[in-house]
């Protein structure tokens, strides 16, 4: 069996030695300059500064974890536990800072998905994808790709 080829790659440098890091930095700079991105970051940072909203989320996550753990152990949830969780959830969702944070998280995930889809399609096609390259497909791995 032949020896395995060394696959160590410097950060930002391909095996051929050509660097893509400057272009990646350009992409990141263009991304952070977009008004939509700035808006997303502002809403996330506002949430981070709002102690009450953060406390609400922590309590909600803690209660969700406890209820999930109880269910996984085969234990039934009583109406009081469910009502308590719903009260925490409703309080969190009613908070305008929390609403903006949740929307920002969804938008950020959508942005990540779009970037990943385009980079993935670039690797797949070996060229910059066109809008038509995405037509008829609802996403990677869905089985409907053309």
C-alpha atoms as one frame of an Amber mdcrd trajectory, in Angstrom:
protein
   0.000   0.000   0.000   1.476   3.399  -0.962   2.079   5.902   1.858  -0.676
   8.413   2.478  -0.066  11.851   1.011   0.412  14.608   3.508  -2.733  16.714
   3.581  -1.688  19.543   5.856  -2.902  22.829   4.418  -2.020  26.271   5.709
  -5.010  28.343   6.685  -6.238  30.103   3.564  -3.841  28.399   1.194  -4.645
  25.554  -1.154  -2.210  22.758  -1.968  -1.096  24.651  -5.041  -0.152  27.593
  -2.868  -2.711  30.083  -4.238  -4.362  32.019  -1.456  -8.107  32.539  -1.256
  -7.986  34.319   2.098  -7.961  37.884   0.659 -11.120  37.130  -1.349 -12.732
  35.568   1.712 -11.962  38.755   3.644 -13.536  40.783   0.817 -16.677  38.662
   1.060 -16.805  39.140   4.838 -16.238  42.903   4.493 -19.046  43.132   1.937
 -21.298  41.096   4.213 -20.794  43.224   7.341 -21.332  46.416   5.306 -24.828
  45.341   4.209 -27.659  47.220   5.955 -29.521  43.947   6.555 -26.503  42.450
   8.306 -26.045  45.577  10.416 -29.708  45.409  11.427 -29.390  41.743  12.403
 -26.295  42.408  14.504 -27.912  45.437  16.166 -30.930  43.368  17.262 -28.716
  40.565  18.566 -26.553  43.043  20.483 -29.629  44.783  21.898 -30.821  41.435
  23.222 -27.383  40.799  24.699 -27.595  44.052  26.657 -31.144  43.385  27.917
 -30.730  41.497  31.193 -34.467  40.878  31.580 -34.789  39.308  28.129 -31.682
  37.173  28.675 -33.046  36.022  32.032 -36.368  35.122  30.417 -34.597  33.064
  27.770 -32.416  31.304  30.333 -35.476  30.382  32.421 -37.327  29.188  29.331
 -34.388  27.065  28.181 -33.910  25.626  31.662 -37.573  24.688  31.967 -37.612
  23.202  28.461 -34.570  21.103  29.335 -36.160  19.824  32.530 -39.392  18.897
  30.760 -37.511  17.194  27.935 -35.394  15.237  30.420 -38.511  14.144  32.270
 -40.139  12.977  29.025 -37.004  11.075  27.993 -37.141   9.247  31.308 -40.668
   8.138  30.426 -42.309  10.351  33.013 -45.579  12.122  32.249 -45.752  15.893
  32.347 -48.496  17.308  34.503 -50.713  20.229  33.545 -49.001  22.546  36.030
 -45.584  21.951  34.463 -46.941  22.481  30.972 -48.798  25.636  32.038 -45.654
  26.966  33.722 -43.617  26.398  30.589 -46.283  28.031  28.405 -46.356  31.055
  30.723 -42.571  31.428  30.432 -42.743  31.031  26.650 -45.560  33.535  26.251
 -43.732  36.053  28.446 -40.571  35.689  26.392 -42.339  35.941  23.049 -44.295
  39.003  24.239 -41.037  40.844  24.956 -40.316  43.133  21.979 -36.539  42.754
  22.403 -36.962  38.969  22.374 -39.176  39.164  19.272 -36.516  41.191  17.461
 -33.822  38.759  18.634 -35.742  35.710  17.395 -36.361  37.374  14.035 -32.674
  38.321  13.798 -31.645  34.732  14.538 -33.904  33.473  11.736 -32.549  36.062
   9.323 -28.948  35.208  10.256 -29.643  31.506   9.696 -31.221  32.309   6.325
 -28.144  34.308   5.375 -25.852  31.435   6.421 -27.962  28.981   4.441 -27.809
  31.165   1.336 -24.030  31.535   1.602 -23.580  27.798   2.191 -25.870  26.953
  -0.728 -23.925  29.199  -3.096 -20.500  28.003  -1.963 -21.661  24.385  -2.099
 -23.087  24.868  -5.587 -19.795  26.483  -6.646 -17.898  23.377  -5.501 -20.443
  21.130  -7.184 -20.422  22.962 -10.524 -16.847  24.205 -10.596 -18.056  27.688
 -11.490 -20.031  30.569 -10.036 -23.641  29.414  -9.920 -26.421  31.225 -11.736
 -29.953  31.679 -10.435 -31.098  28.951 -12.824 -28.734  26.494 -11.107 -30.955
  26.707  -8.034 -34.290  26.434  -9.851 -36.307  23.325  -9.058 -34.354  22.468
  -5.935 -35.547  23.126  -2.421 -32.124  22.477  -0.948 -29.189  20.118  -0.667
 -30.133  16.540   0.128 -33.851  16.945  -0.506 -33.806  14.562  -3.464 -35.414
  16.961  -5.920 -32.204  18.382  -7.365 -32.048  18.508 -11.136
